[in-house]
Amino acid sequence: MPAISAEMNAPIISLALGASISPSNIKEGSDVYLECNIRANPWVSDVTWQFEDHYVVSNKSAGIIISNQTLVLQSVRREHRGRYRCLAGNSEGQSVSDYLHLLVQYAPVCKLSDPKVYGVARTEVVNVTCEVEADPPDVNFRWALNNTLEVVNLQKWWSEGSRSVLSYTPRTLAGYGLLLCWGNNVIGGQREPCVAKIIPADSAVQDESIRCETPLKKELEDSQEDRKGPDIIPFANETEVYFTGSASEQMRQIRSIHKLAGSPTELCQRTTDTRL
């Protein structure tokens, strides 16, 4: 009886999560397995992987392991969220799977990493917005003031989803310091708080009708040793300083902070709303 020849074909491939993994219940820190299922004749000569259309290579120290037709992500992080696909080829051609979109749930983290610094006069109200990234995005918040003497819990705030707004008024010198904001969702609590620094404004200047918020990029040069005035804690490059109050108040604040390089380029007619 003559031999029956099998049909030759390019790979037919599909991508799926490991059988024991629920796609809607992957939490940061868990291990994830992606399986590249292949049918081909002749058998494939290579299998490769892509994440957001960039090739993936094994890196055991980073927890990325490729073994035959399996991609392993150990202790998965939120940075691993996105689209994956596998590719395979034989003498009959190259094939690529459909995308698999990997979702990773994680506890809240600050949306912006750099703290904001702004000056506020006593009895002035400032609205500070704290925004976090989280999955699920339904977040509970808490606020506190750290004035170096104590940490005081704050109450006058509201929140919606992954955003919270604090209405704050420094009434005494003890009301100045660091405003701290933490988020919490079903995955866990935020490890590092979002931070804003409150510095005193010159309240002796008569108020004017223009209320505004002017960001100023600070650049402190070590070579300028002849500056006068009280010591100011240096801030990292790209830190934004927000000044509130009237135009005259803002200029007084700018002059009082170590004669910072630069000046505000515009005054805007809106109430103060500073994002952490």
C-alpha beads as a LAMMPS data file, in Angstrom:
LAMMPS data file: protein, C-alpha beads

276 atoms
275 bonds

1 atom types
1 bond types

-500.0 500.0 xlo xhi
-500.0 500.0 ylo yhi
-500.0 500.0 zlo zhi

Masses

1 110.0

Atoms # bond

1 1 1 0.000 0.000 0.000
2 1 1 1.484 3.357 -0.976
3 1 1 2.244 5.781 1.828
4 1 1 -0.286 8.505 2.419
5 1 1 1.456 11.872 2.281
6 1 1 0.438 14.478 4.840
7 1 1 -0.591 17.889 3.568
8 1 1 2.109 20.511 3.854
9 1 1 1.048 23.836 5.335
10 1 1 2.305 27.015 6.938
11 1 1 1.805 27.191 10.701
12 1 1 -1.671 27.763 12.089
13 1 1 -1.207 29.386 15.481
14 1 1 -3.265 30.821 18.321
15 1 1 -2.308 32.454 21.611
16 1 1 -3.922 31.850 25.002
17 1 1 -3.252 32.244 28.709
18 1 1 -2.311 29.176 30.716
19 1 1 -5.304 26.969 31.501
20 1 1 -5.334 27.845 35.211
21 1 1 -5.205 31.636 34.701
22 1 1 -8.317 33.825 34.700
23 1 1 -7.750 36.824 32.386
24 1 1 -9.820 39.136 34.588
25 1 1 -8.082 38.181 37.830
26 1 1 -4.371 38.753 37.181
27 1 1 -2.846 40.735 40.041
28 1 1 0.527 42.440 40.204
29 1 1 3.058 40.006 41.653
30 1 1 1.507 36.810 40.248
31 1 1 3.086 34.545 37.600
32 1 1 1.576 34.527 34.109
33 1 1 1.952 31.898 31.374
34 1 1 1.180 32.513 27.697
35 1 1 0.854 29.468 25.429
36 1 1 1.455 29.601 21.669
37 1 1 -0.604 26.743 20.189
38 1 1 0.733 25.585 16.809
39 1 1 -0.341 23.200 14.054
40 1 1 2.147 22.875 11.213
41 1 1 3.650 20.435 8.694
42 1 1 6.572 20.425 8.551
43 1 1 7.104 21.469 12.140
44 1 1 8.157 25.029 12.820
45 1 1 11.802 25.999 12.884
46 1 1 11.373 28.892 15.296
47 1 1 8.883 30.554 17.637
48 1 1 9.241 34.214 18.600
49 1 1 7.274 36.604 20.807
50 1 1 6.292 40.249 20.607
51 1 1 5.044 42.742 23.181
52 1 1 3.490 45.875 21.665
53 1 1 5.144 44.862 18.357
54 1 1 8.624 44.710 19.922
55 1 1 10.423 41.371 20.119
56 1 1 10.702 39.734 23.541
57 1 1 13.867 37.925 24.634
58 1 1 14.487 35.744 27.672
59 1 1 15.779 37.609 30.697
60 1 1 15.679 35.476 33.817
61 1 1 16.828 38.307 36.091
62 1 1 13.805 40.325 34.918
63 1 1 11.474 37.332 35.270
64 1 1 10.949 36.845 31.510
65 1 1 11.414 33.218 30.385
66 1 1 10.788 31.731 26.930
67 1 1 10.555 27.949 26.892
68 1 1 9.526 26.232 23.645
69 1 1 6.007 27.514 22.963
70 1 1 5.524 29.191 26.363
71 1 1 6.241 32.728 27.545
72 1 1 6.501 33.061 31.318
73 1 1 6.219 36.403 33.131
74 1 1 7.266 35.949 36.737
75 1 1 5.944 38.356 39.379
76 1 1 4.101 40.329 36.706
77 1 1 4.008 44.119 37.037
78 1 1 1.729 46.816 35.669
79 1 1 4.414 47.589 33.055
80 1 1 3.631 44.165 31.531
81 1 1 0.107 45.231 30.577
82 1 1 -0.493 45.332 26.844
83 1 1 -0.673 43.327 23.628
84 1 1 1.241 40.076 23.100
85 1 1 1.466 37.773 20.107
86 1 1 3.580 34.851 18.962
87 1 1 5.114 34.196 15.543
88 1 1 6.212 30.931 13.978
89 1 1 7.522 29.748 10.622
90 1 1 8.445 26.686 8.600
91 1 1 9.437 25.986 5.006
92 1 1 5.866 26.737 3.898
93 1 1 5.688 30.222 5.370
94 1 1 5.475 32.497 8.383
95 1 1 2.395 33.005 10.567
96 1 1 1.432 35.292 13.429
97 1 1 -1.238 34.898 16.103
98 1 1 -3.934 37.378 17.003
99 1 1 -3.107 39.789 19.806
100 1 1 -3.722 38.762 23.395
101 1 1 -4.322 41.818 25.597
102 1 1 -2.907 41.186 29.061
103 1 1 -4.581 43.033 31.951
104 1 1 -2.844 43.406 35.320
105 1 1 -4.602 44.681 38.432
106 1 1 -2.507 46.786 40.811
107 1 1 -2.684 49.066 43.840
108 1 1 -2.717 52.852 43.339
109 1 1 0.431 54.761 42.356
110 1 1 0.833 58.504 41.776
111 1 1 0.040 59.589 38.241
112 1 1 2.730 62.282 38.448
113 1 1 6.026 61.458 40.128
114 1 1 7.372 64.969 40.744
115 1 1 6.010 66.854 43.778
116 1 1 4.544 70.322 43.314
117 1 1 5.507 73.325 45.437
118 1 1 3.334 76.396 45.783
119 1 1 2.914 79.429 48.002
120 1 1 -0.327 80.153 49.836
121 1 1 -1.221 83.016 52.165
122 1 1 -2.748 82.342 55.553
123 1 1 -6.539 81.909 55.437
124 1 1 -6.389 81.455 51.648
125 1 1 -8.153 78.392 50.223
126 1 1 -6.272 76.235 47.735
127 1 1 -7.649 73.201 45.877
128 1 1 -5.081 70.411 45.528
129 1 1 -5.825 67.552 43.151
130 1 1 -4.397 64.086 43.778
131 1 1 -4.564 61.713 40.812
132 1 1 -3.454 58.089 40.883
133 1 1 -3.305 55.209 38.463
134 1 1 -4.961 52.015 39.658
135 1 1 -6.736 48.888 38.449
136 1 1 -9.517 48.639 39.463
137 1 1 -9.832 52.451 39.330
138 1 1 -12.352 52.671 42.192
139 1 1 -10.102 54.201 44.858
140 1 1 -10.590 55.345 48.456
141 1 1 -8.364 58.228 49.574
142 1 1 -6.941 59.691 52.731
143 1 1 -5.076 62.967 53.229
144 1 1 -2.649 64.216 55.855
145 1 1 -0.384 67.179 56.598
146 1 1 3.184 66.600 57.758
147 1 1 4.502 69.832 59.287
148 1 1 7.676 68.200 60.763
149 1 1 6.121 68.359 64.247
150 1 1 3.275 65.945 63.653
151 1 1 1.177 64.250 60.989
152 1 1 -2.393 65.540 60.990
153 1 1 -5.215 63.742 59.180
154 1 1 -7.312 66.022 56.951
155 1 1 -11.023 65.789 56.206
156 1 1 -12.181 68.457 53.718
157 1 1 -11.817 66.543 50.474
158 1 1 -13.927 64.724 47.896
159 1 1 -13.075 62.006 45.412
160 1 1 -14.356 60.354 42.261
161 1 1 -12.768 57.237 40.790
162 1 1 -8.984 57.685 40.853
163 1 1 -9.048 61.426 41.591
164 1 1 -9.389 63.329 44.853
165 1 1 -9.486 67.082 45.556
166 1 1 -8.541 68.621 48.906
167 1 1 -9.677 72.133 49.879
168 1 1 -6.961 73.370 52.217
169 1 1 -6.311 76.547 54.199
170 1 1 -3.123 77.114 56.249
171 1 1 -4.330 79.116 59.257
172 1 1 -1.114 79.115 61.297
173 1 1 2.579 78.465 60.677
174 1 1 1.927 74.870 61.690
175 1 1 -0.404 74.638 58.693
176 1 1 2.544 74.706 56.279
177 1 1 4.486 71.602 55.284
178 1 1 3.858 68.549 53.144
179 1 1 0.393 67.533 51.982
180 1 1 0.248 63.755 51.595
181 1 1 -2.339 61.728 49.694
182 1 1 -2.753 57.922 49.650
183 1 1 -5.108 55.773 47.599
184 1 1 -6.440 52.308 48.321
185 1 1 -8.346 49.804 46.140
186 1 1 -9.273 46.122 46.418
187 1 1 -5.725 45.110 45.433
188 1 1 -4.052 47.064 48.208
189 1 1 -2.863 50.406 49.539
190 1 1 -0.533 52.927 47.950
191 1 1 3.046 52.455 49.189
192 1 1 4.383 55.956 48.560
193 1 1 2.075 58.971 48.958
194 1 1 1.579 61.718 46.427
195 1 1 3.229 64.860 47.824
196 1 1 2.759 68.626 47.552
197 1 1 4.712 71.211 49.517
198 1 1 2.975 74.282 50.998
199 1 1 5.185 77.345 51.564
200 1 1 4.070 80.667 53.116
201 1 1 3.154 83.546 50.815
202 1 1 3.591 87.225 51.650
203 1 1 0.203 88.050 53.162
204 1 1 1.085 91.716 53.789
205 1 1 0.481 92.739 50.178
206 1 1 -2.974 94.135 49.494
207 1 1 -5.153 91.719 47.544
208 1 1 -6.021 92.553 43.954
209 1 1 -8.799 91.374 41.685
210 1 1 -6.706 89.013 39.549
211 1 1 -6.519 85.530 41.089
212 1 1 -4.208 83.166 39.323
213 1 1 -1.786 80.282 39.380
214 1 1 1.569 80.641 37.682
215 1 1 3.983 77.682 37.319
216 1 1 7.675 78.491 37.491
217 1 1 10.468 76.027 36.715
218 1 1 13.194 76.295 39.390
219 1 1 16.857 76.131 38.520
220 1 1 19.236 76.485 41.479
221 1 1 22.858 76.866 40.384
222 1 1 25.542 75.771 42.838
223 1 1 27.888 78.465 41.570
224 1 1 25.687 81.291 42.864
225 1 1 26.964 81.330 46.434
226 1 1 26.326 85.025 47.023
227 1 1 22.542 84.736 47.284
228 1 1 21.046 86.353 50.357
229 1 1 18.093 85.326 52.451
230 1 1 17.072 82.157 54.303
231 1 1 18.229 78.761 53.137
232 1 1 15.889 77.070 50.677
233 1 1 15.840 73.305 50.160
234 1 1 16.978 72.602 46.561
235 1 1 14.488 70.875 44.297
236 1 1 15.141 68.516 41.419
237 1 1 15.127 69.858 37.869
238 1 1 11.655 70.072 36.318
239 1 1 10.023 70.694 39.706
240 1 1 7.169 73.156 39.228
241 1 1 6.442 75.905 41.739
242 1 1 2.890 77.271 41.899
243 1 1 2.225 80.766 43.238
244 1 1 -1.248 81.870 44.213
245 1 1 -2.939 85.140 45.002
246 1 1 -2.805 88.511 43.286
247 1 1 -0.204 89.546 40.734
248 1 1 1.620 91.618 43.358
249 1 1 1.603 88.721 45.821
250 1 1 3.090 86.403 43.251
251 1 1 5.963 88.741 42.420
252 1 1 6.712 89.141 46.128
253 1 1 6.747 85.348 46.500
254 1 1 9.089 84.942 43.551
255 1 1 11.542 87.491 44.945
256 1 1 11.449 85.916 48.395
257 1 1 12.428 82.384 47.315
258 1 1 16.181 82.734 46.869
259 1 1 15.647 85.030 43.840
260 1 1 14.843 82.076 41.621
261 1 1 15.980 82.192 38.019
262 1 1 13.279 83.143 35.551
263 1 1 9.914 84.828 35.977
264 1 1 6.287 83.901 35.353
265 1 1 5.291 84.376 31.751
266 1 1 1.591 84.734 32.257
267 1 1 -1.113 85.351 34.806
268 1 1 -4.339 83.445 34.391
269 1 1 -7.766 84.358 35.633
270 1 1 -8.833 81.207 37.399
271 1 1 -8.955 79.792 40.924
272 1 1 -6.004 77.819 42.197
273 1 1 -6.178 74.106 41.291
274 1 1 -2.845 72.349 41.721
275 1 1 -2.384 68.697 40.765
276 1 1 -0.164 66.465 42.857

Bonds

1 1 1 2
2 1 2 3
3 1 3 4
4 1 4 5
5 1 5 6
6 1 6 7
7 1 7 8
8 1 8 9
9 1 9 10
10 1 10 11
11 1 11 12
12 1 12 13
13 1 13 14
14 1 14 15
15 1 15 16
16 1 16 17
17 1 17 18
18 1 18 19
19 1 19 20
20 1 20 21
21 1 21 22
22 1 22 23
23 1 23 24
24 1 24 25
25 1 25 26
26 1 26 27
27 1 27 28
28 1 28 29
29 1 29 30
30 1 30 31
31 1 31 32
32 1 32 33
33 1 33 34
34 1 34 35
35 1 35 36
36 1 36 37
37 1 37 38
38 1 38 39
39 1 39 40
40 1 40 41
41 1 41 42
42 1 42 43
43 1 43 44
44 1 44 45
45 1 45 46
46 1 46 47
47 1 47 48
48 1 48 49
49 1 49 50
50 1 50 51
51 1 51 52
52 1 52 53
53 1 53 54
54 1 54 55
55 1 55 56
56 1 56 57
57 1 57 58
58 1 58 59
59 1 59 60
60 1 60 61
61 1 61 62
62 1 62 63
63 1 63 64
64 1 64 65
65 1 65 66
66 1 66 67
67 1 67 68
68 1 68 69
69 1 69 70
70 1 70 71
71 1 71 72
72 1 72 73
73 1 73 74
74 1 74 75
75 1 75 76
76 1 76 77
77 1 77 78
78 1 78 79
79 1 79 80
80 1 80 81
81 1 81 82
82 1 82 83
83 1 83 84
84 1 84 85
85 1 85 86
86 1 86 87
87 1 87 88
88 1 88 89
89 1 89 90
90 1 90 91
91 1 91 92
92 1 92 93
93 1 93 94
94 1 94 95
95 1 95 96
96 1 96 97
97 1 97 98
98 1 98 99
99 1 99 100
100 1 100 101
101 1 101 102
102 1 102 103
103 1 103 104
104 1 104 105
105 1 105 106
106 1 106 107
107 1 107 108
108 1 108 109
109 1 109 110
110 1 110 111
111 1 111 112
112 1 112 113
113 1 113 114
114 1 114 115
115 1 115 116
116 1 116 117
117 1 117 118
118 1 118 119
119 1 119 120
120 1 120 121
121 1 121 122
122 1 122 123
123 1 123 124
124 1 124 125
125 1 125 126
126 1 126 127
127 1 127 128
128 1 128 129
129 1 129 130
130 1 130 131
131 1 131 132
132 1 132 133
133 1 133 134
134 1 134 135
135 1 135 136
136 1 136 137
137 1 137 138
138 1 138 139
139 1 139 140
140 1 140 141
141 1 141 142
142 1 142 143
143 1 143 144
144 1 144 145
145 1 145 146
146 1 146 147
147 1 147 148
148 1 148 149
149 1 149 150
150 1 150 151
151 1 151 152
152 1 152 153
153 1 153 154
154 1 154 155
155 1 155 156
156 1 156 157
157 1 157 158
158 1 158 159
159 1 159 160
160 1 160 161
161 1 161 162
162 1 162 163
163 1 163 164
164 1 164 165
165 1 165 166
166 1 166 167
167 1 167 168
168 1 168 169
169 1 169 170
170 1 170 171
171 1 171 172
172 1 172 173
173 1 173 174
174 1 174 175
175 1 175 176
176 1 176 177
177 1 177 178
178 1 178 179
179 1 179 180
180 1 180 181
181 1 181 182
182 1 182 183
183 1 183 184
184 1 184 185
185 1 185 186
186 1 186 187
187 1 187 188
188 1 188 189
189 1 189 190
190 1 190 191
191 1 191 192
192 1 192 193
193 1 193 194
194 1 194 195
195 1 195 196
196 1 196 197
197 1 197 198
198 1 198 199
199 1 199 200
200 1 200 201
201 1 201 202
202 1 202 203
203 1 203 204
204 1 204 205
205 1 205 206
206 1 206 207
207 1 207 208
208 1 208 209
209 1 209 210
210 1 210 211
211 1 211 212
212 1 212 213
213 1 213 214
214 1 214 215
215 1 215 216
216 1 216 217
217 1 217 218
218 1 218 219
219 1 219 220
220 1 220 221
221 1 221 222
222 1 222 223
223 1 223 224
224 1 224 225
225 1 225 226
226 1 226 227
227 1 227 228
228 1 228 229
229 1 229 230
230 1 230 231
231 1 231 232
232 1 232 233
233 1 233 234
234 1 234 235
235 1 235 236
236 1 236 237
237 1 237 238
238 1 238 239
239 1 239 240
240 1 240 241
241 1 241 242
242 1 242 243
243 1 243 244
244 1 244 245
245 1 245 246
246 1 246 247
247 1 247 248
248 1 248 249
249 1 249 250
250 1 250 251
251 1 251 252
252 1 252 253
253 1 253 254
254 1 254 255
255 1 255 256
256 1 256 257
257 1 257 258
258 1 258 259
259 1 259 260
260 1 260 261
261 1 261 262
262 1 262 263
263 1 263 264
264 1 264 265
265 1 265 266
266 1 266 267
267 1 267 268
268 1 268 269
269 1 269 270
270 1 270 271
271 1 271 272
272 1 272 273
273 1 273 274
274 1 274 275
275 1 275 276
